[in-house]
Amino acid sequence: MEHNEQGQRNSAAEDFQKSLDQLQHLLEENQTQEQPEKEKELEVDNTELKPPVEKAPKFNLAEWEDAVADIEQYFESKNQED
């Protein structure tokens, strides 16, 4: 009778090991299928972390020169009043 119980335990252990092997195989398959998706997510995350590209200002050098000239003229007129 003990021999029969031991045989059942061995059979159950073998079945359990087979189930674990199948589960391991399924997990490995699932992991390899998800790998490209995760890499795509990482690429998206990396692009989101990049600082925004600064656009060139919408004014040109001539506008700056005109503004500086106006400011200089203002200060000169202030100095002449004093």
C-alpha positions, 0 to 999 in steps of 0.5 A: 500500500505504501508503494502505491502511495509513493507511486502516486506521489511520484506521478503527481510530482512528474505531472506537476513538473510538466505543468511547470515546464509548460508554464515556463515555456508559455512565459518565455514565449509571451516575454519574447512577444512583448519585448518589441512592444516594450522597446517601442514604448521605451523609444516613445518615452525617450522622445518624450524626455527630449527637451523641446527644440527651440525655434528661431525667434520670429524677429530679425537683426534689423528689428533688434537694431531698431529697438536698440536705437530707440532705447538709445534715443530715449536715454539721450533725450532723458539725459538732455532733459536733466 
